[in-house]
Amino acid sequence: MLFVNSSSPAGSDWTSSSYSQSNAGECVEWAPQHAAATGEVLVRDSKTPQAPYLTLTPASFAGLVSLAKGSQSA
């Protein structure tokens, strides 16, 4: 399941994904503390933190990570 949200939740600490490429400008951030507290995985583009972010289920987030791992080996 996927939701697009326009306002950042209060108290969310965002962390760069280990699969982000810091020198290529393709950086995805997520909020692990929010995920642990609520079960919702928040994902955003670090280049535009004020832009809307995605709210994913843990299963959807796992699929995103799997996709990122696959594109890294290509």
N, C-alpha and C positions, 0 to 999 in steps of 0.2 A: 504494500500500500504506500502511496506517495501523496504528500500534501505540500503545497507551496505556500510559504508564510512571508509576510512583508515586514513584520517587526521582530527584532531580535528579542528572545526571551531574557528577562532580567537574570543576572548572575551567571550567564553561560560563559564558560571559559573555552575558547576555541583553540584547537591544536592542529598543526599542519599534519596532513597525512604523510606517512612514511613513503607512500608511492608518488607523492608530488615531486615534480622536477623543479627544484628551486631556481635554476638558471634559465629555464625555458618559459617561465611565466605561467605554467600550468599547475597552480597550487590549489588543492582542495583542503578545506579545513572541516573538522567535525568537533562536536562538543561532548567528550567522553563522560564528564561529570553529570551532564544532563541525561545522557543515555543510561548511566548507572542508576540515577534517581527515578527516572520516569519510564524507561523502556523505549523511549523515542530517540532515534538517532538523527541529530541535526547535521546537515551538510551544507556548506556554502563555498563560494568562490572567494579566495583570499584577496583577489585584486579589487573586488567590490563588496566589502563587508557590509555596507549599508543596503545592498540589494537584497531581494528576497532569498530565502534559504529553503532547503527541502527538509521535510520531516519524513524519515523512513522507518519502517519496521526493522527489527534486527535482521530478519531474513532478507529484506530488500538491500540493506546495507552490506550484508555478506555477499550478495550477488554483485554489487558495485565493486567491492574489493576483489572478487574473483575476476571480474572484467578488467580491472586495472592490472592485476597480476598477469593476465593473458596478454595485454597490450605491451607490457614491459618486455616480454620475451620475443616479440615480433620484430 
